[in-house]
Amino acid sequence: MSRNGQGVAVVVEVGWVNGLGAIRSLARNGVRVLAVDHRPWALGFRSRYAEPVLAPGVLEDEEGFIAALRHLGERFDEPVPIFPTHDEHLNAMARHADELRTAYRFPFPSWEVLERVQNKRYQLEQAEAAGLAIPRTIHPTRAEEARAAGEELGYPVFVKPAEPLGFKRLYNRQAFRCETPAELETAYARMADFGPMVQEFVPGGDEGLYTLGAYIAEDGSDLAVFSGRKLRQTLPFMGSCRVGESLWVDEIVDEGLRLLHALDFHGIAQVETKLDPRDGRFKLIEVNPRLWQWHGLGAACGVDFTWAAYCDLVGKRRPPARMSGDGKRWAIAFMPGQTHALQRPPYTDGVFALDDPGPSLVQAGRFAGRIASRLGVQTQVGRLSPTGS
């Protein structure tokens, strides 16, 4: 709480819709929101609901980033909830939790738990032990074993890192899709330092990717539960969500919650699976232990993850909420360099909002600028960093 008595929260990394959605969720519920980012042009800074706070970039200066959070915390007369929206910020805060605990309340577990949870091999092992289905996966230790794995699984295959964070920073992607043995050899060589896994491709398009979204309190209570699926990604098979819809599936909910509890996880998380048409089972893709890109659809279905976590963390727990209303949609209608994804109203847009036009105007300008540049028209357009999950 701030010194004027208003509830306060901090949202960290607001360059894209993950952070923007959290800002809007909290502010629409009467919370004062401080938005932290290292880029003056961050999209969330354009929101009328946010008070911008510049801080050092966590990748370039982790100690400076943590020091900035400590300094920000001196404004509060009691600890306030803080919501990281990307893995690097989440991990830095978890590693320095003892330094930050006097100023902040965390919607995530200890670093000891988080470090395990973010290892993709550990996720698969725990999922299988909990009775969930997983894609066939082989863990080669040298190039010859990787080639043999491709032959055994059949092409195409994915080569994924068991330890994804360093890999994603280096290659700006989550995996390599390989169609040939030569592509597999190249991918394995690039991933050798990150625990490469060769994984079968589960057939089907983006519409087969299902999500369990949850906020689990520290005492293990499931306080917010959502189920949905992607309809379109920014890149086929491995991009982030461009269009998603709510769709309650008991199996997704039951298995996802069972896995999160098996991981000893509490906080906000997404469990993504893919429906395998060969056997009708949902195969684990990954667990994201934070706000994911399209979490904003939950609020339209009566499950506002950020607000549920905020209330729990400040000692004003709300009754458990489960999603209501299949078929509601979330989309990013316009993105530079891509065709539009307009949906029939009503739907929730990740950027455009009548009550918060600033980000909408910036995004429209960037989209128009890209079109103008294709037509050879010179224009001044701000940068955009659409990263997320």
C-alpha positions in Angstrom: 0.0 0.0 0.0 1.2 3.5 -0.8 1.4 6.2 1.8 -2.0 7.6 0.6 -3.7 4.4 1.4 -4.3 3.2 -2.2 -3.4 -0.4 -3.1 -0.2 -0.7 -5.1 1.3 -3.3 -7.4 4.4 -3.5 -9.6 4.5 -5.1 -13.1 7.9 -5.8 -14.5 8.7 -5.9 -18.2 5.9 -4.2 -20.0 7.1 -4.1 -23.5 4.4 -6.3 -24.9 0.9 -7.6 -24.2 1.9 -9.8 -21.2 2.7 -6.7 -19.1 0.0 -4.5 -20.6 -2.7 -7.1 -19.7 -1.5 -7.2 -16.1 -1.4 -3.4 -15.9 -5.0 -3.1 -17.1 -6.2 -5.9 -14.9 -4.9 -4.4 -11.7 -5.8 -0.8 -12.5 -9.4 -1.6 -13.5 -9.7 -3.0 -10.1 -8.6 0.2 -8.4 -4.9 -0.7 -7.9 -2.1 1.9 -8.5 0.3 0.3 -11.0 4.0 1.0 -11.3 5.3 -0.4 -14.6 9.0 -1.3 -14.7 11.0 -1.6 -18.0 14.4 -0.7 -19.4 13.0 0.7 -22.6 11.5 4.2 -22.7 9.4 3.1 -25.7 7.9 0.0 -23.9 4.2 -0.4 -24.9 3.0 -0.5 -21.3 4.4 2.9 -20.7 1.8 4.3 -23.1 -1.0 3.0 -20.9 -2.9 5.6 -18.9 -3.1 3.1 -16.1 0.7 2.8 -15.6 3.2 5.0 -13.8 6.4 4.3 -15.8 9.6 3.4 -14.0 12.9 3.0 -15.9 15.3 0.4 -14.6 18.5 -1.3 -16.0 18.0 -4.2 -18.3 18.1 -7.5 -16.3 20.3 -9.2 -19.0 22.8 -6.4 -19.2 22.9 -5.5 -15.5 21.1 -7.9 -13.1 22.6 -6.3 -10.0 21.5 -2.9 -11.2 18.0 -4.2 -12.0 17.7 -5.6 -8.5 19.0 -2.4 -6.9 16.4 -0.4 -8.9 13.6 -2.7 -7.5 15.0 -2.2 -4.0 15.0 1.6 -4.5 11.5 1.5 -5.8 10.4 -0.5 -2.8 11.4 2.3 -0.5 8.3 4.2 -1.7 6.0 1.7 0.0 5.0 1.5 3.7 4.4 -2.3 3.4 5.3 -5.0 0.9 3.4 -4.9 -2.4 2.7 -7.6 -5.0 5.1 -7.7 -7.9 4.4 -9.4 -11.2 7.2 -10.4 -13.6 6.0 -11.2 -17.1 9.2 -12.8 -18.6 11.5 -15.5 -17.4 14.6 -13.5 -17.1 13.0 -11.0 -14.7 11.2 -13.8 -12.8 14.4 -15.7 -12.3 16.5 -12.7 -11.2 13.8 -11.7 -8.6 13.6 -15.3 -7.3 17.4 -15.5 -7.0 17.4 -12.2 -5.0 14.2 -12.9 -3.1 15.8 -12.4 0.3 16.9 -8.9 -0.7 13.5 -7.9 -2.1 11.2 -9.6 0.5 10.9 -6.5 2.7 9.4 -4.6 -0.2 7.5 -7.1 -2.2 5.1 -10.1 -2.1 5.8 -12.8 -4.8 3.3 -14.7 -6.9 5.9 -17.4 -7.5 7.8 -20.1 -5.5 11.4 -20.1 -4.3 14.3 -20.2 -6.7 15.0 -23.8 -5.7 11.6 -24.8 -7.1 11.6 -22.4 -10.1 15.0 -23.6 -11.3 13.7 -27.2 -11.4 10.4 -26.3 -13.0 11.9 -24.5 -15.9 14.0 -27.4 -16.9 12.1 -29.0 -19.8 13.4 -32.5 -19.2 12.3 -32.3 -15.5 8.9 -31.1 -16.7 8.5 -34.2 -18.9 9.7 -36.6 -16.2 7.4 -35.2 -13.6 4.5 -35.2 -16.1 5.0 -38.8 -16.9 5.3 -39.7 -13.3 2.0 -37.9 -12.6 0.2 -39.9 -15.3 0.2 -37.3 -18.1 1.0 -38.2 -21.7 4.2 -36.7 -23.2 5.6 -36.7 -26.8 8.2 -39.3 -27.5 11.5 -37.7 -26.5 15.1 -38.9 -26.7 18.0 -37.2 -24.9 21.1 -37.7 -27.0 24.6 -37.1 -25.6 26.4 -36.9 -28.9 25.7 -36.3 -32.6 25.5 -39.9 -33.6 22.7 -40.5 -31.0 20.9 -37.4 -32.3 20.9 -38.8 -35.8 19.6 -42.2 -34.5 16.9 -40.4 -32.6 15.7 -38.7 -35.8 15.5 -42.0 -37.6 13.6 -43.6 -34.7 11.1 -40.9 -34.2 10.7 -40.0 -37.9 10.7 -36.6 -39.4 9.9 -33.8 -38.8 11.2 -33.6 -35.3 11.8 -30.8 -32.8 15.2 -30.2 -31.2 14.5 -28.5 -27.9 16.7 -27.4 -25.0 16.3 -28.9 -21.6 17.7 -25.6 -20.3 15.8 -23.0 -22.4 16.8 -19.6 -21.0 20.3 -19.2 -22.4 19.3 -20.9 -25.7 16.4 -18.5 -26.2 18.6 -15.4 -25.5 21.1 -16.7 -28.1 18.8 -17.8 -30.9 15.5 -15.9 -30.1 13.5 -19.1 -30.5 12.2 -21.9 -28.4 13.2 -24.9 -30.6 14.4 -26.0 -34.0 12.0 -27.9 -36.3 14.0 -30.3 -38.4 12.8 -31.9 -41.6 16.1 -33.7 -42.6 19.0 -35.4 -40.9 21.2 -32.5 -42.0 19.0 -30.0 -40.3 19.0 -32.2 -37.2 22.8 -32.3 -37.1 23.0 -28.5 -37.3 20.4 -28.0 -34.7 22.0 -30.5 -32.3 25.4 -28.7 -32.7 23.8 -25.3 -31.9 22.1 -26.7 -28.8 24.9 -28.9 -27.5 25.4 -26.6 -24.4 21.7 -26.5 -23.4 20.8 -30.2 -22.9 19.4 -31.0 -26.4 16.2 -33.2 -26.6 15.0 -34.7 -29.8 11.2 -34.8 -29.7 8.6 -36.2 -32.1 6.3 -33.8 -33.8 2.7 -34.2 -32.6 0.5 -34.0 -35.7 -2.1 -31.2 -36.1 -2.2 -27.5 -36.4 -2.1 -24.6 -33.9 -5.7 -25.2 -32.9 -4.6 -28.4 -31.2 -2.6 -26.4 -28.6 -4.5 -26.3 -25.3 -3.8 -24.3 -22.2 -4.5 -24.7 -18.5 -4.1 -21.4 -16.7 -4.0 -21.3 -12.9 -3.2 -19.3 -9.9 -2.3 -21.6 -7.0 -1.9 -20.0 -3.5 1.0 -20.9 -1.3 -1.2 -23.2 0.8 -2.1 -25.2 -2.4 -5.5 -23.8 -3.0 -6.5 -23.5 -6.7 -7.9 -19.9 -6.7 -8.2 -19.2 -10.4 -8.5 -21.8 -13.2 -8.9 -21.3 -16.9 -8.9 -23.6 -19.9 -8.6 -22.6 -23.6 -6.7 -23.2 -26.8 -4.8 -21.4 -29.5 -6.3 -20.9 -32.9 -3.4 -19.1 -34.5 0.2 -18.4 -33.6 2.6 -15.8 -34.8 4.7 -18.6 -36.4 3.2 -22.0 -37.2 4.1 -24.8 -34.7 6.3 -22.8 -32.4 5.2 -19.1 -32.3 3.4 -17.3 -29.6 -0.4 -16.9 -29.5 -2.0 -14.6 -32.0 -5.6 -15.8 -31.5 -6.9 -17.9 -28.6 -10.3 -18.9 -27.4 -11.8 -20.1 -24.1 -12.7 -23.8 -24.0 -13.3 -25.8 -20.9 -11.8 -29.3 -21.1 -12.0 -31.4 -17.9 -9.0 -33.5 -18.9 -6.8 -30.4 -19.5 -7.8 -28.9 -16.2 -7.4 -32.0 -14.1 -4.1 -33.1 -15.6 -2.6 -29.6 -15.6 -3.5 -29.0 -12.0 -2.1 -32.4 -11.0 1.2 -31.6 -12.7 1.5 -28.2 -11.1 1.0 -29.7 -7.6 3.4 -32.5 -8.4 6.0 -29.9 -9.3 5.3 -28.3 -5.8 4.5 -25.1 -7.6 2.5 -22.2 -6.4 1.8 -18.9 -8.2 0.6 -18.1 -11.7 1.3 -20.7 -14.4 0.4 -21.9 -17.8 0.5 -25.6 -18.7 0.4 -26.1 -22.5 -0.4 -29.4 -24.1 -1.2 -30.6 -27.7 -4.1 -32.9 -28.6 -2.6 -35.9 -30.4 -5.2 -37.1 -33.0 -3.4 -40.5 -33.2 -4.5 -41.5 -29.7 -6.8 -38.7 -28.5 -4.5 -37.8 -25.6 -3.1 -34.4 -24.6 0.7 -34.4 -24.8 2.7 -32.0 -22.6 4.4 -29.2 -24.5 5.7 -27.0 -21.6 5.0 -25.3 -18.3 5.4 -21.5 -18.0 5.6 -20.4 -14.4 4.4 -16.8 -14.9 1.9 -14.7 -16.7 1.7 -15.9 -20.4 0.9 -13.8 -23.4 -2.9 -14.3 -23.6 -3.7 -14.4 -19.9 -6.0 -11.4 -20.5 -8.7 -13.7 -21.9 -9.2 -15.1 -18.4 -10.7 -11.9 -17.1 -13.3 -12.0 -19.9 -14.3 -15.4 -18.6 -14.5 -14.5 -14.9 -10.9 -15.6 -14.1 -8.6 -12.7 -13.6 -5.3 -14.2 -12.6 -3.5 -11.0 -11.7 -6.3 -9.7 -9.6 -6.8 -13.1 -7.9 -3.1 -13.2 -7.1 -3.0 -9.6 -5.9 -5.9 -10.2 -3.5 -4.4 -13.3 -2.1 -1.0 -11.7 -1.6 -2.4 -8.7 0.3 -4.5 -11.0 2.6 -7.9 -10.3 0.9 -8.4 -13.7 -0.7 -11.3 -14.0 -3.1 -13.4 -17.2 -3.5 -12.0 -19.7 -6.0 -12.9 -18.8 -9.6 -13.3 -21.2 -12.5 -13.8 -20.1 -16.1 -17.3 -19.6 -17.5 -18.1 -19.1 -21.1 -16.7 -21.2 -23.9 -15.9 -19.6 -27.3 -14.7 -16.2 -26.1 -11.7 -15.0 -28.0 -8.5 -13.0 -27.5 -6.4 -11.7 -30.3 -3.7 -9.3 -31.4 -5.6 -7.8 -34.4 -2.6 -6.0 -35.9 1.1 -6.8 -35.8 3.8 -5.2 -37.9 4.9 -7.6 -40.6 1.9 -9.9 -40.4 -1.6 -10.1 -41.8 -4.4 -8.9 -39.6 -6.2 -11.2 -37.2 -9.5 -9.3 -36.7 -12.2 -11.2 -34.9 -15.9 -10.8 -34.8 -16.9 -8.7 -31.8 -17.0 -9.0 -28.9 -13.5 -10.2 -28.3 -10.6 -9.2 -26.1 -7.7 -7.5 -27.9 -4.3 -7.8 -26.5 -3.5 -4.1 -27.4 -6.7 -2.2 -28.4 -9.0 -1.0 -25.6 -11.5 1.8 -25.6 -10.7 2.8 -22.0 -6.9 2.8 -22.6 -6.2 4.2 -26.1 -2.6 5.0 -25.8 -1.1 1.6 -26.6 -3.7 1.2 -29.3 -2.6 4.4 -31.1 1.1 3.4 -30.8 0.4 0.0 -32.2 -1.7 1.4 -35.1 1.1 3.8 -35.9 3.7 1.0 -36.0 1.4 -1.1 -38.2 0.8 1.8 -40.6 4.5 2.6 -40.6 5.3 -1.0 -41.7 2.8 -0.7 -44.5 4.2 2.6 -45.5 7.7 1.4 -45.6 6.6 -1.5 -47.9 5.2 1.2 -50.2 8.3 3.2 -50.1 6.9 6.0 -47.9 9.3 7.3 -45.2 7.9 7.5 -41.7 9.0 7.7 -38.1 7.7 4.7 -36.2 8.7 3.5 -32.7 10.2 0.1 -32.2 8.3 -2.9 -31.0 9.5 -6.0 -29.2 6.7 -8.7 -29.4 8.1 -11.3 -27.1 6.1 -13.6 -24.9 4.6 -17.1 -24.6 
